[in-house]
Amino acid sequence: MIGRLNPIRHAVFSILLSCVIAANVFGQEEEKTGQAKNPFVFFLPAGYDYFHFESQSVHSFAAGAGFLSGEQNIHFTDVERRFFGVALYQPFFFKDKPQDGVPKNLHRIEALFDGRINRHQLLVIFKSAADKPVTGGLSTFQAGAGWGYEVVRQPHISLIIGAALGVSDFGITLPSGASLPVLPLPLVRLDIDTQWLVSSFDFLTGPNLSFTIAPKEKLRLTADMRMDKYRNINDLIYEYTLVFRLFDTRHKLGDFAGIGAGFKHDITDFFMSRDATLFELQQTSVFAAIDLSILKIQTGWIFDSGYLVDGKHRGSPGKGWYVSIQGMIPAFSGK
């Protein structure tokens, strides 16, 4: 059950990158121009990933559309109205079939809507990662919608608690023989903002933690961690980066550019529509990155990788390297 539902959270983390980029860029522009703090921004996120292993290579493109509306550049305890939404499509092209029964071309569709009105939080997420997304059946997609209320609002801390409903194949069979398609879920979001630590923890279908140490300094440490499954420690997805920002938050150009180095462990997974088989590509790497807010380039060396089918190891494509380019094009902005 856990393995089939928790990939929903992957949508939030990959999509939030585009939203954060846009918020930083347009929030800084508001400060410079003196415009109102409630803009509407329509943007086009895009990306390209290439992985080269000893016995495999993978190309992946990403394209989508999104919007930001409301207060984007203020402290979280001061938010009265904030909305953003985005949808992405990302195909994956393997040079060779990674496993028997797994095609060379796989697809991922992700969508997110995050709305905040005063102390009320609304979250809607959707993900389909499969050989035949959505049309392949209930097991090939996950969706969820939840509402939460901010029960704690202090200068340095915010806590939202609520409930949600998830839609997918949860691996629970009803007496009639049909699969249980809907399941209630908890919704938790905790934000901390201090001089030396900015942290965010949320739980919908699994724990997700991100934090930045020394967020207002040029040299800082960032971390992102989550678990979508709970089989062993290899299910921990993480990325730790030591970042040097070229300008600090007090500079007239703002904190918009930086370089970094780090290490990470990532999992890319897909469900097969034929029999709901779960295929995974796991990889661990060290990397270097350039971050220009609306453009981020990362490249690294993959020193460990492996294929998994329904949680069982099925060989490895070997060591290798990768390059990842992520960007955002502002298409329209206004009040």
C-alpha positions in Angstrom: 0.0 0.0 0.0 2.7 2.5 1.0 4.6 2.0 -2.3 1.6 2.7 -4.4 0.4 5.9 -2.7 3.5 7.8 -1.5 4.8 8.6 -5.0 2.2 11.5 -4.8 4.8 13.4 -2.8 7.3 13.3 -5.6 5.1 15.6 -7.6 5.2 18.2 -4.8 9.0 18.4 -4.5 9.8 18.4 -8.2 7.1 21.0 -9.0 7.9 23.2 -6.0 11.3 24.0 -7.5 9.7 25.9 -10.4 7.4 27.7 -8.0 10.2 28.7 -5.7 12.3 30.0 -8.6 9.4 32.1 -9.9 8.6 33.5 -6.4 12.2 34.5 -5.8 12.6 36.3 -9.2 9.3 38.1 -9.2 9.3 38.8 -5.5 12.6 40.6 -6.0 11.3 42.5 -9.0 8.4 43.8 -6.9 10.7 45.3 -4.4 12.7 47.1 -7.1 9.7 48.6 -8.9 7.5 49.3 -5.8 4.6 47.4 -7.3 1.9 45.8 -5.2 2.7 42.6 -3.4 -0.2 40.7 -5.1 1.0 40.0 -8.6 -0.3 37.4 -11.1 2.5 35.5 -12.9 2.1 32.9 -15.6 5.3 30.9 -16.3 6.5 28.0 -18.4 8.8 25.6 -16.6 11.1 23.4 -18.7 14.0 21.0 -18.2 16.3 18.4 -19.7 18.1 15.5 -18.0 20.7 13.1 -19.5 22.1 10.1 -17.7 25.0 8.1 -19.1 25.7 4.7 -17.4 28.1 2.0 -18.4 25.3 -0.1 -20.0 22.5 2.4 -20.4 21.6 6.0 -21.2 18.5 7.9 -20.5 17.1 11.2 -22.0 14.3 13.1 -20.3 12.6 16.3 -21.3 10.1 18.3 -19.2 7.7 21.0 -20.1 4.7 22.5 -18.5 2.8 25.6 -17.4 2.1 27.3 -14.1 0.9 30.4 -12.3 1.5 32.4 -9.1 -1.0 34.7 -7.6 -1.0 36.7 -4.3 1.6 37.5 -1.7 4.9 35.9 -2.7 7.6 37.8 -1.0 6.5 38.1 2.6 6.9 36.1 5.9 4.7 33.0 6.1 2.9 34.3 9.2 1.8 37.4 7.2 0.2 35.5 4.3 -3.5 36.3 3.8 -3.9 35.1 0.2 -1.5 33.0 -1.9 -2.1 30.6 -4.8 0.1 28.7 -7.2 -0.5 25.8 -9.6 1.6 24.0 -12.1 1.4 21.0 -14.4 4.4 19.1 -16.0 4.8 16.4 -18.6 8.1 14.5 -18.6 8.9 11.5 -21.0 11.8 9.2 -20.3 13.7 7.6 -23.2 15.9 4.6 -22.3 18.5 3.5 -24.9 17.7 -0.2 -24.2 14.9 -1.9 -22.4 15.9 -1.7 -18.7 14.1 -4.9 -17.8 11.9 -7.6 -19.4 8.4 -6.2 -19.5 9.5 -2.6 -19.1 9.4 -0.6 -22.3 12.1 1.9 -23.4 9.8 4.8 -23.3 8.1 5.8 -20.1 6.0 8.9 -19.0 5.4 11.1 -16.0 2.6 13.6 -15.6 2.5 15.8 -12.5 0.2 18.6 -11.3 -0.1 20.6 -8.1 -2.4 23.3 -6.8 -1.5 25.0 -3.5 -3.8 27.6 -2.1 -3.7 29.6 1.1 -6.4 32.0 2.4 -5.6 33.4 5.9 -5.1 30.3 8.0 -6.8 27.9 5.7 -4.6 25.6 3.4 -5.8 23.8 0.3 -3.7 21.2 -1.5 -4.5 19.2 -4.6 -1.9 16.9 -6.2 -1.8 14.5 -9.1 0.9 12.1 -10.4 1.0 9.5 -13.1 4.3 7.7 -13.8 3.8 4.7 -16.0 4.2 3.2 -19.5 0.6 4.3 -20.1 -0.1 7.2 -17.7 -3.7 7.5 -16.4 -5.2 5.3 -19.2 -3.3 2.3 -17.8 -5.7 1.9 -14.9 -6.0 2.9 -11.2 -2.5 1.6 -10.3 -0.8 4.0 -12.8 -1.8 7.2 -11.1 -2.2 8.8 -7.7 -4.2 11.8 -6.7 -5.0 13.6 -3.5 -6.9 16.6 -2.2 -6.7 18.0 1.3 -7.6 20.9 3.6 -5.7 22.1 6.6 -6.0 24.8 9.3 -3.1 26.8 10.8 -3.4 25.9 14.5 -0.1 27.6 15.4 1.0 31.0 14.0 4.0 32.5 15.8 6.7 34.9 14.5 9.1 32.0 13.8 6.8 28.9 13.5 3.6 27.9 11.6 1.8 24.6 12.0 -1.0 23.4 9.8 -3.0 20.3 10.5 -5.8 18.8 8.4 -7.1 15.8 6.4 -7.0 14.6 2.8 -8.4 12.0 0.5 -6.2 9.9 -1.7 -7.2 8.1 -4.9 -5.2 5.2 -6.3 -4.8 1.5 -6.1 -3.8 1.1 -2.5 -3.4 -2.7 -2.6 -6.5 -3.1 -0.3 -9.1 -5.5 -1.6 -12.8 -5.1 -0.7 -15.0 -8.2 0.0 -16.4 -7.8 -3.5 -12.9 -8.3 -4.9 -12.5 -4.8 -6.1 -9.7 -2.6 -5.0 -10.3 0.2 -2.5 -9.9 3.4 -4.6 -10.2 6.1 -1.9 -8.3 6.4 1.4 -8.4 9.2 4.1 -4.9 10.7 4.9 -3.5 13.1 7.4 -2.2 16.5 6.3 0.6 18.2 8.3 2.8 21.1 7.4 5.3 22.7 9.8 7.4 25.8 8.9 10.2 27.3 11.0 12.0 30.6 10.0 14.8 32.0 12.1 18.0 33.9 11.6 20.1 30.7 11.3 17.6 28.0 10.3 14.8 27.9 7.8 13.0 24.5 7.8 9.8 23.0 6.3 8.3 19.6 7.2 5.2 18.2 5.7 3.4 14.9 5.8 0.6 13.8 3.4 1.5 10.2 2.4 5.1 10.2 3.8 7.5 12.5 5.7 9.3 15.3 3.8 11.9 17.5 5.4 13.9 20.4 3.9 16.1 22.9 5.7 18.7 25.6 5.1 21.4 26.4 7.7 22.5 30.1 7.7 19.9 31.1 5.1 20.9 34.8 5.1 24.6 34.2 4.7 26.6 33.7 1.4 27.8 30.3 2.5 24.9 28.0 3.5 23.9 24.3 3.7 20.7 23.1 2.2 19.1 19.7 2.6 16.0 17.9 1.1 14.9 14.5 2.4 11.8 12.3 1.9 10.7 8.7 2.1 8.1 7.3 -0.3 8.5 3.7 0.9 9.8 2.1 4.1 11.6 -1.1 3.0 15.1 -0.1 4.0 17.5 2.9 4.3 17.9 2.9 0.5 14.3 4.3 0.3 15.5 7.6 1.8 15.7 10.1 -1.0 18.0 13.0 -0.2 20.0 15.9 -1.6 22.6 17.8 0.5 24.3 20.9 -1.0 26.9 23.3 0.3 26.0 26.5 -1.4 27.9 29.8 -1.9 25.7 32.6 -3.0 27.4 35.3 -5.1 25.2 38.1 -3.5 23.6 38.2 -0.1 20.0 39.1 0.6 21.0 42.7 1.3 22.6 43.3 -2.1 20.7 45.5 -4.6 20.6 42.6 -7.0 19.1 40.3 -4.4 20.1 36.7 -3.7 19.6 35.4 -7.2 22.9 33.5 -8.1 25.1 30.9 -6.5 27.2 27.8 -7.0 27.3 24.6 -5.0 28.5 21.1 -4.5 26.8 18.1 -2.8 25.7 14.5 -2.9 22.3 12.9 -3.4 20.3 9.7 -3.7 17.4 9.6 -6.1 14.7 7.1 -7.2 12.8 7.2 -10.4 9.8 4.8 -10.5 7.1 3.8 -12.8 4.1 1.4 -12.7 3.4 -0.9 -15.6 -0.2 -0.9 -16.8 -0.1 -4.6 -17.7 0.2 -6.0 -14.2 0.9 -3.0 -11.9 4.6 -4.0 -11.7 6.7 -1.3 -10.0 10.0 -0.5 -11.8 12.6 1.7 -10.1 16.0 3.2 -11.1 18.0 4.1 -8.0 21.2 6.2 -8.1 23.6 7.9 -5.8 25.9 10.6 -6.9 28.1 13.6 -6.1 27.5 16.8 -8.1 28.3 20.5 -8.7 25.6 23.1 -9.5 25.1 26.6 -10.8 21.9 28.3 -9.7 20.7 31.5 -11.4 17.2 31.4 -10.0 15.4 31.1 -13.4 18.1 28.6 -14.6 19.7 25.8 -12.7 22.4 23.5 -14.1 23.6 20.4 -12.2 26.1 17.8 -13.3 27.6 14.9 -11.4 29.2 11.5 -11.2 27.0 8.5 -10.4 29.0 6.0 -8.3 26.2 3.6 -7.4 23.0 2.6 -9.3 20.5 -0.3 -9.5 17.3 -1.5 -11.0 14.5 -2.8 -8.8 11.3 -4.6 -9.8 8.6 -4.8 -7.2 11.3 -4.1 -4.6 13.7 -6.8 -5.7 17.2 -5.9 -7.1 17.5 -6.8 -10.8 21.0 -5.7 -11.7 22.6 -2.3 -12.3 23.3 -0.1 -15.3 26.7 0.7 -13.7 28.5 3.9 -12.9 28.2 7.0 -15.0 27.5 10.7 -15.1 24.6 13.0 -15.6 23.6 16.6 -16.5 20.4 18.3 -15.5 19.1 21.7 -16.7 16.0 23.3 -15.2 14.6 26.6 -16.2 11.5 28.9 -16.1 10.3 31.3 -18.7 8.0 34.1 -17.5 5.2 34.3 -20.0 2.9 36.9 -18.5 2.8 39.0 -15.3 0.5 41.6 -14.0 -1.4 42.8 -10.9 
